[in-house]
């Protein structure tokens, strides 16, 4: 991840406000010279065109997975559609910047990893890689946005430009923004021209594997040694296979607990033994769950879940012990590999004249994959026919106050993505991929900087979207193309796995021990005072859990995560510009 801070003054001819040049220099930032009064400070990887008008902040690769060199940008700075051309040629974890004397355009690649937050004031347009940088440079304590909190609770994985902090926007993955005007435009439109025809199995496997190899090779470039977070499931095991095929040095780490079903070490060891690569296990400890510390305190959105704290210390220790400086994770595989709990693939098959006659087989495959009946699959498909063809997120009203439940729309629509006439299953598939971004920025240093998610990278996403949704379930198993790629190369117990363990037990223990404390804090907290939650319903659910040991724990934990984020964000203060030596930008730079 590259840290950056951009300032575009609203009136370049007027002496600008102070900016923390000396402080940023002490923290490792370097100023990149731009035309006029625009200021850019960067810490980390960056590439610029020869004329200095086009910049890439972060890691960027070409179609072959090779790092982008400056000459590839030289023809993009002086054309009005330079950002769109770059978006078509380049992918990675980056924010691109194109500027002239007065305005700046920004574009964020749809692959995970490089954040971009924006703040517009009467004096300037600011963009930065973190909210804390915006706080410092604007000398503003951003207030909590009540509407943003409500959206986070009601439509969990619908995350666009508006955040839960007033005055702070987020540049969504695949979108562009301009300093001279408000709003965003989506340049990345993955459903335009998406394939609707059935594909031969060997063609699917070849194209998907080629994209996977390119993504893994690119995101391992420059690393001394890779640490693979190997859960023992199919997705991370596939990464191990690809790393071995590319002859990239890596060591695998598996996190485990001693609760029943939460030690995947046997599966992970089998993978490493078959590939001849080293493996180690790291035990999770409930003490690493700091209940009153928000894992998302550094973000503009309460997206990080409490249990991510479990892994940060273990990852740091493992990186040091193994001599690794890069982490690869199989995160995002469920979304990319079309793990749909839906009947939409049957509708996609029925809607294609080439495959209409295969619909009975597709219904059977879906029934087997979802462990249900063909009748149930067909009935759910009929019900889906009445829903519009678009990207929508269904409201979760549980534990929200009665007034909110009545006022919120049953579904919230994604604005910006053009689904055109894409089949319903494709819309669901893309929705899963967009939703996973809500969980990729939840980690702390050094894990956050080292993490890469090849399965959620743009080449893999686009290759996966070309595969008809029903073909992901051929033979009655989910991830059918991935299983074909792995068959014979990974142990049979891996390539045939349909599910894997989680870490619910260690979280449940913590919940059991401290549920009374959590109930009291939620009862008297910000969500209650703002009449966002139904306090009586929350109290009743805690009471039921304490009496029976069962309840909607995930939803209660989500309420707790949001409550802790509100408190942390409200307390998050950093040195103001008044504590720093001023540097004033005069006309002409």
C-alpha positions in Angstrom: 0.0 0.0 0.0 1.2 3.5 -0.9 0.5 6.4 1.5 -0.2 9.7 -0.2 -1.7 13.1 0.4 -2.9 15.4 -2.4 -4.0 19.0 -2.1 -5.6 20.9 -5.0 -6.3 24.6 -4.0 -9.7 26.0 -5.0 -8.0 29.3 -5.9 -4.4 28.7 -7.0 -3.7 32.4 -7.4 -4.3 33.0 -3.7 -1.7 32.1 -1.1 -2.5 28.6 0.1 -3.2 27.4 3.7 -0.3 25.8 5.6 0.6 22.2 4.8 2.7 19.9 6.9 5.8 19.6 4.7 8.4 19.1 7.4 6.2 16.7 9.4 5.5 14.6 6.3 9.2 14.6 5.4 10.1 13.3 8.9 7.5 10.5 8.4 9.1 9.4 5.2 6.9 11.2 2.6 8.5 12.7 -0.5 7.0 15.6 -2.4 6.3 14.9 -6.1 6.5 18.1 -8.2 3.3 18.9 -10.0 2.3 21.9 -12.1 1.0 25.0 -10.4 -0.1 25.0 -6.8 -1.1 21.4 -6.6 0.8 19.5 -3.9 1.4 15.7 -3.8 3.3 13.8 -1.1 4.0 10.1 -1.5 5.4 7.3 0.7 5.8 4.1 -1.1 5.6 2.8 -4.7 4.8 5.4 -7.4 5.3 5.7 -11.2 5.0 8.8 -13.3 5.0 9.7 -17.0 7.8 11.6 -18.6 5.8 14.8 -18.7 4.7 14.4 -15.1 1.0 14.6 -15.9 0.1 11.0 -15.1 1.0 9.2 -11.9 0.3 5.8 -10.5 0.4 5.6 -6.7 0.7 2.0 -5.6 1.5 -1.3 -7.4 0.4 -1.6 -11.0 0.8 -4.3 -13.6 0.1 -4.9 -17.3 -2.0 -7.6 -18.9 0.9 -10.1 -18.6 1.4 -9.3 -14.9 4.6 -7.3 -15.4 5.1 -4.1 -13.3 4.3 -1.0 -15.1 7.2 1.1 -16.3 7.1 4.9 -16.8 7.1 4.8 -20.7 3.7 3.0 -20.6 2.2 6.2 -19.2 3.8 8.7 -21.6 0.9 8.8 -24.1 -1.8 9.2 -21.4 -1.1 12.5 -19.7 -2.1 14.8 -22.6 -5.3 13.2 -23.7 -8.7 13.9 -22.2 -9.5 10.2 -21.8 -6.2 9.3 -20.4 -7.7 7.8 -17.2 -10.1 5.6 -19.2 -7.3 4.4 -21.4 -5.1 3.6 -18.3 -8.0 1.8 -16.7 -8.3 -0.5 -19.7 -4.6 -1.3 -19.8 -3.4 -1.5 -16.2 -4.5 -3.3 -13.0 -3.2 -3.6 -9.5 -3.5 -1.9 -6.1 -3.2 1.7 -7.0 -4.8 5.1 -7.4 -4.0 6.8 -10.7 -3.7 10.6 -10.9 -3.9 12.8 -14.0 -3.6 16.5 -13.7 -3.3 19.8 -15.6 -2.6 23.3 -14.2 -5.9 23.5 -12.3 -7.7 20.2 -11.9 -6.8 16.6 -11.0 -8.6 13.4 -12.0 -8.3 10.3 -9.7 -9.1 6.7 -10.5 -9.0 3.7 -8.1 -8.4 0.3 -9.5 -11.1 -2.3 -8.6 -8.5 -4.7 -7.3 -8.2 -4.6 -3.5 -5.6 -2.9 -1.4 -5.2 0.8 -2.1 -7.6 3.1 -0.3 -8.5 6.7 -1.3 -10.5 9.1 0.8 -11.6 12.6 -0.3 -12.5 15.8 1.5 -13.7 18.9 -0.2 -13.4 22.2 1.7 -14.0 25.8 0.6 -10.3 26.3 0.2 -9.2 23.0 -1.4 -9.8 19.5 -2.6 -7.9 16.9 -0.6 -7.3 13.2 -1.3 -5.4 10.8 0.9 -4.7 7.2 1.6 -6.0 7.4 5.1 -8.6 9.3 7.1 -6.0 10.3 9.7 -4.0 12.2 7.0 -7.2 14.1 6.1 -7.8 14.9 9.7 -4.3 16.3 10.1 -4.1 18.3 6.9 -7.5 19.9 7.3 -7.3 20.2 11.1 -10.8 18.8 11.2 -12.4 16.3 13.7 -14.9 14.7 11.3 -18.3 14.2 13.0 -20.1 10.9 12.9 -22.7 10.7 10.1 -25.9 9.1 11.6 -27.2 8.2 8.1 -24.0 6.5 7.3 -24.2 4.4 10.4 -27.8 3.4 9.6 -26.7 2.4 6.1 -23.9 0.3 7.5 -26.3 -1.6 9.7 -29.2 -1.9 7.3 -27.2 -2.7 4.1 -24.0 -4.3 5.3 -22.0 -4.8 2.2 -23.3 -1.9 0.1 -20.4 0.6 0.3 -20.0 3.4 -2.1 -18.8 7.0 -1.9 -20.6 8.1 1.2 -18.9 7.2 4.5 -19.9 7.2 8.1 -17.9 10.4 8.7 -19.2 13.8 7.6 -17.2 15.6 4.9 -15.3 12.4 4.1 -16.0 10.5 0.9 -14.4 7.3 -0.4 -13.4 6.8 -4.0 -15.1 3.5 -4.8 -13.1 0.7 -6.5 -13.4 1.1 -10.3 -14.5 4.8 -10.1 -13.0 8.2 -10.9 -13.3 11.6 -9.4 -12.4 15.1 -10.4 -11.2 17.9 -8.1 -13.2 20.5 -10.0 -16.6 18.8 -9.6 -18.5 16.7 -7.1 -19.6 13.1 -7.5 -18.0 10.0 -9.1 -18.2 8.1 -12.3 -17.6 4.4 -12.7 -15.1 3.7 -15.4 -14.9 -0.1 -14.7 -18.1 -1.7 -16.0 -17.4 -5.4 -15.8 -20.9 -6.5 -17.0 -20.7 -4.7 -20.3 -20.1 -7.2 -23.0 -20.0 -10.0 -20.5 -20.2 -13.5 -22.1 -23.6 -15.2 -22.1 -22.8 -18.3 -24.2 -21.9 -21.6 -22.6 -18.2 -22.4 -22.6 -16.4 -25.7 -23.1 -14.9 -26.9 -19.8 -11.3 -26.8 -21.1 -11.7 -23.2 -22.3 -13.0 -22.2 -18.9 -10.2 -23.9 -17.1 -7.5 -22.5 -19.4 -8.7 -18.9 -19.2 -9.3 -19.0 -15.4 -5.9 -20.5 -14.7 -4.1 -18.1 -16.9 -5.7 -15.2 -15.0 -4.9 -16.8 -11.7 -1.2 -17.4 -12.6 -0.9 -13.8 -13.9 -2.4 -12.4 -10.7 -0.3 -14.5 -8.3 2.9 -13.8 -10.2 2.3 -10.1 -10.3 1.4 -9.8 -6.6 4.5 -11.9 -5.6 6.8 -9.6 -7.6 9.5 -7.9 -5.5 8.9 -10.0 -2.4 11.8 -11.6 -0.6 9.6 -14.5 0.6 5.9 -15.1 0.6 3.9 -16.0 3.6 0.7 -17.8 2.5 -2.2 -17.8 4.9 -3.3 -21.3 4.3 -6.7 -22.2 5.9 -6.9 -25.7 4.4 -9.9 -24.7 2.3 -9.9 -24.9 -1.5 -9.2 -21.2 -2.2 -6.0 -20.8 -0.2 -4.9 -24.3 -1.3 -5.3 -23.2 -4.9 -2.9 -20.3 -4.2 -0.4 -22.8 -2.7 -0.6 -24.8 -5.9 -0.1 -21.7 -8.1 2.8 -20.5 -6.1 4.5 -23.9 -6.4 3.8 -24.0 -10.1 5.5 -20.6 -10.5 8.4 -21.8 -8.4 7.9 -18.9 -5.9 9.4 -19.3 -2.5 6.8 -19.4 0.2 6.0 -20.8 3.6 2.4 -21.5 4.7 0.8 -20.5 8.0 -2.4 -21.8 9.4 -4.3 -20.2 12.3 -6.2 -22.5 14.5 -7.9 -22.9 17.9 -8.6 -26.0 20.0 -12.3 -25.7 19.6 -14.0 -28.6 17.8 -13.8 -28.1 14.1 -11.5 -25.1 14.3 -8.1 -26.8 13.6 -7.6 -27.0 9.9 -4.0 -27.9 10.3 -4.4 -31.4 9.0 -5.7 -30.2 5.7 -3.1 -27.5 5.4 -0.2 -29.9 6.2 -1.5 -32.3 3.5 -1.3 -29.5 1.0 2.2 -28.5 1.9 3.4 -32.1 2.0 2.1 -32.7 -1.5 3.9 -29.6 -2.7 7.1 -30.0 -0.7 6.7 -26.6 1.1 7.2 -25.7 4.8 4.2 -25.2 7.1 3.6 -23.9 10.6 0.6 -23.4 12.8 -0.3 -20.4 15.0 -2.8 -20.8 17.8 -5.4 -18.1 18.3 -5.9 -16.7 21.8 -9.0 -15.1 23.1 -6.9 -12.6 25.0 -6.0 -11.0 21.6 -9.6 -9.9 21.3 -9.6 -6.4 22.8 -13.3 -5.9 23.2 -13.3 -2.1 23.7 -10.9 -1.4 20.8 -12.4 -1.0 17.3 -10.6 -2.9 14.6 -11.9 -0.2 12.2 -10.9 2.9 14.2 -8.6 4.0 11.4 -11.3 3.8 8.7 -14.2 6.0 7.6 -16.7 3.1 7.9 -17.3 0.6 10.7 -16.5 -2.3 8.4 -13.7 -4.2 10.2 -15.0 -6.9 12.5 -13.7 -7.5 16.0 -12.3 -10.9 15.4 -9.7 -9.6 12.8 -7.7 -8.6 15.9 -7.0 -12.3 16.5 -4.7 -12.5 13.5 -2.7 -9.3 13.6 -0.2 -10.3 16.2 0.2 -13.9 15.0 0.8 -12.6 11.4 3.4 -10.2 12.6 5.2 -12.9 14.6 5.0 -15.4 11.7 6.4 -13.0 9.2 9.4 -12.3 11.5 10.1 -16.0 12.2 9.8 -17.1 8.6 11.6 -14.1 7.0 8.6 -13.1 4.9 7.8 -9.6 3.7 4.6 -10.3 1.7 1.4 -12.1 2.6 -1.0 -13.8 0.2 -4.5 -14.6 1.3 -7.3 -16.5 -0.3 -9.8 -13.8 0.8 -12.4 -13.0 -1.7 -12.6 -16.5 -3.2 -16.2 -17.1 -2.2 -17.3 -14.1 -4.2 -15.0 -14.5 -7.2 -15.7 -18.2 -7.6 -19.5 -17.6 -7.6 -20.4 -19.2 -4.3 -24.1 -18.1 -4.7 -26.7 -19.3 -2.3 -29.3 -18.6 -4.9 -31.4 -20.0 -7.8 -30.3 -17.2 -10.2 -28.0 -19.5 -12.2 -31.1 -21.5 -13.2 -32.7 -18.4 -14.5 -29.5 -17.6 -16.4 -29.6 -21.0 -18.1 -33.4 -20.7 -18.9 -32.8 -17.3 -20.4 -30.3 -18.5 -22.9 -31.7 -20.2 -26.0 -28.5 -22.3 -26.4 -28.9 -23.9 -23.0 -32.6 -23.9 -22.3 -32.8 -27.6 -22.7 -30.1 -28.1 -20.1 -32.2 -26.4 -17.3 -33.3 -29.7 -15.7 -29.6 -30.7 -15.3 -28.8 -27.3 -13.9 -31.6 -27.5 -11.4 -30.3 -30.8 -10.2 -26.7 -29.5 -9.9 -27.9 -26.5 -7.8 -30.0 -28.8 -5.6 -27.0 -31.0 -4.9 -24.7 -28.1 -4.3 -27.1 -26.4 -1.9 -28.3 -29.6 -0.3 -31.9 -29.0 -1.1 -34.5 -30.2 -3.6 -35.1 -29.5 -7.3 -38.6 -28.3 -6.4 -37.1 -25.7 -4.0 -34.7 -24.5 -6.6 -37.4 -24.2 -9.2 -39.8 -22.4 -6.8 -37.1 -19.9 -5.8 -36.3 -19.2 -9.4 -39.9 -18.4 -10.2 -40.0 -16.0 -7.3 -36.8 -14.3 -8.6 -38.5 -13.6 -11.9 -40.5 -10.8 -10.2 -37.5 -8.9 -9.1 -35.8 -6.3 -11.2 -32.5 -7.0 -13.0 -30.1 -4.8 -11.0 -27.6 -4.6 -8.2 -29.6 -4.4 -5.0 -28.9 -5.1 -1.3 -31.7 -6.4 0.8 -32.4 -4.6 4.1 -31.5 -6.3 7.4 -34.0 -4.8 9.9 -33.0 -6.9 12.9 -32.7 -4.9 16.1 -33.2 -1.6 14.3 -35.7 0.8 15.9 -39.3 0.6 14.7 -39.1 4.1 13.1 -36.1 3.1 11.1 -37.6 -0.2 10.0 -40.6 1.7 8.6 -38.5 4.4 6.9 -35.8 2.3 5.2 -36.3 0.9 1.7 -36.6 -2.9 1.5 -33.7 -2.9 -1.0 -30.9 -0.4 -1.7 -29.6 0.0 -5.2 -26.0 0.4 -6.2 -25.6 3.6 -8.2 -23.0 3.8 -10.9 -22.6 0.2 -12.1 -24.3 -0.4 -15.5 -25.8 -3.9 -15.5 -27.3 -3.4 -18.9 -29.0 -6.7 -19.8 -26.7 -8.9 -17.8 -28.4 -12.1 -16.5 -29.6 -12.1 -12.9 -27.0 -14.5 -11.8 -24.3 -12.3 -13.2 -25.7 -9.4 -11.1 -25.6 -11.6 -8.0 -22.1 -12.7 -8.8 -20.8 -9.1 -9.2 -22.6 -8.1 -6.0 -20.7 -10.7 -4.1 -17.4 -9.3 -5.5 -18.3 -5.7 -4.7 -19.3 -6.7 -1.1 -16.1 -8.4 -0.3 -14.2 -5.0 -0.5 -16.0 -4.2 2.8 -13.6 -6.5 4.6 -10.2 -6.0 2.9 -9.1 -2.9 4.8 -9.7 -4.3 8.3 -6.1 -5.1 9.3 -3.4 -3.4 11.2 0.3 -2.9 10.4 2.5 -4.7 9.3 -0.1 -7.2 8.1 -2.1 -4.5 6.3 0.8 -3.3 4.1 2.0 -6.9 3.4 -1.4 -8.4 2.5 -2.4 -9.2 -1.1 -5.6 -10.8 -2.3 -4.9 -12.4 -5.8 -8.4 -14.0 -6.0 -10.0 -10.5 -5.8 -7.7 -8.9 -8.4 -9.2 -7.5 -11.5 -7.9 -10.1 -14.0 -9.3 -12.9 -12.0 -12.6 -11.1 -11.4 -13.1 -10.5 -15.1 -12.2 -14.0 -16.0 -14.6 -15.4 -13.5 -17.4 -13.1 -14.7 -17.0 -14.6 -18.2 -18.0 -18.0 -17.0 -21.8 -18.6 -17.1 -23.1 -18.8 -13.5 -24.6 -22.3 -13.9 -21.2 -23.7 -15.0 -19.7 -23.0 -11.6 -22.0 -25.7 -10.2 -21.5 -28.5 -12.8 -21.6 -31.9 -11.3 -23.4 -30.6 -8.2 -20.4 -29.0 -6.5 -19.7 -25.3 -6.1 -16.5 -23.9 -7.6 -16.5 -26.6 -10.3 -13.8 -25.0 -12.5 -11.5 -24.5 -9.6 -11.9 -28.2 -8.6 -11.0 -29.3 -12.1 -7.8 -27.2 -11.9 -6.9 -28.7 -8.6 -7.8 -32.3 -9.3 -4.8 -34.6 -9.4 -2.5 -31.7 -8.3 -3.8 -31.3 -4.7 -4.8 -34.1 -2.3 -8.3 -35.5 -3.0 -9.5 -34.4 0.4 -8.8 -30.8 -0.6 -10.1 -30.7 -4.2 -13.4 -32.4 -3.0 -14.0 -30.2 0.1 -17.4 -28.5 0.1 -16.9 -26.5 3.3 -14.3 -25.6 6.0 -14.1 -24.7 9.6 -14.2 -21.3 11.1 -13.4 -19.6 14.4 -16.9 -19.3 15.9 -15.9 -21.2 19.1 -13.3 -18.8 20.3 -15.6 -15.8 19.5 -18.5 -17.5 21.3 -16.4 -18.1 24.4 -15.6 -14.4 24.6 -19.2 -13.6 24.0 -20.4 -15.9 26.8 -17.9 -14.5 29.2 -18.6 -10.8 28.5 -22.2 -10.7 27.2 -23.4 -8.9 30.3 -20.9 -6.1 29.9 -21.7 -5.8 26.2 -25.4 -5.6 26.9 -24.9 -2.8 29.3 -22.7 -0.8 26.9 -25.1 -1.2 24.1 -28.1 -0.3 26.3 -26.5 3.0 27.2 -24.5 3.6 24.1 -24.5 5.9 21.1 -26.7 3.7 19.0 -29.3 3.7 21.7 -29.1 7.4 22.4 -29.6 8.1 18.6 -32.6 5.8 18.6 -31.0 3.6 15.9 -31.5 0.3 17.7 -34.4 -1.2 19.5 -33.0 -1.4 23.0 -35.7 -3.7 24.3 -35.1 -6.2 21.4 -31.4 -6.1 22.0 -31.8 -6.7 25.7 -34.2 -9.6 25.0 -31.8 -11.2 22.6 -28.9 -11.0 25.2 -31.2 -12.5 27.8 -32.2 -15.3 25.5 -28.5 -16.0 24.7 -27.6 -16.0 28.4 -30.4 -18.5 29.2 -30.1 -20.8 26.2 -26.7 -20.3 24.8 -28.1 -19.6 21.3 -29.0 -16.4 19.6 -28.2 -14.1 16.7 -24.7 -13.6 17.8 -23.3 -12.3 14.5 -25.8 -9.5 14.5 -25.2 -8.6 18.1 -21.4 -8.6 17.4 -22.1 -6.3 14.5 -23.9 -3.9 16.7 -21.0 -4.0 19.1 -18.5 -3.4 16.3 -20.4 -0.3 15.2 -20.7 1.0 18.7 -17.0 0.7 19.4 -16.2 2.3 16.0 -18.4 5.3 16.9 -16.6 5.7 20.2 -13.1 5.3 18.6 -13.8 7.6 15.7 -15.1 10.3 18.1 -12.0 10.1 20.2 -9.5 9.9 17.3 -7.5 13.1 17.6 -4.2 13.8 15.9 -1.7 16.8 16.0 -3.2 19.8 14.3 -1.4 22.0 11.8 -0.9 24.5 14.7 1.5 22.0 16.2 3.6 21.8 13.0 5.9 24.3 11.3 3.9 26.0 8.5 5.0 26.0 4.9 3.0 28.3 2.6 2.6 27.6 -1.1 2.9 30.8 -3.0 1.5 31.5 -6.5 3.2 29.6 -9.1 4.3 26.8 -6.7 
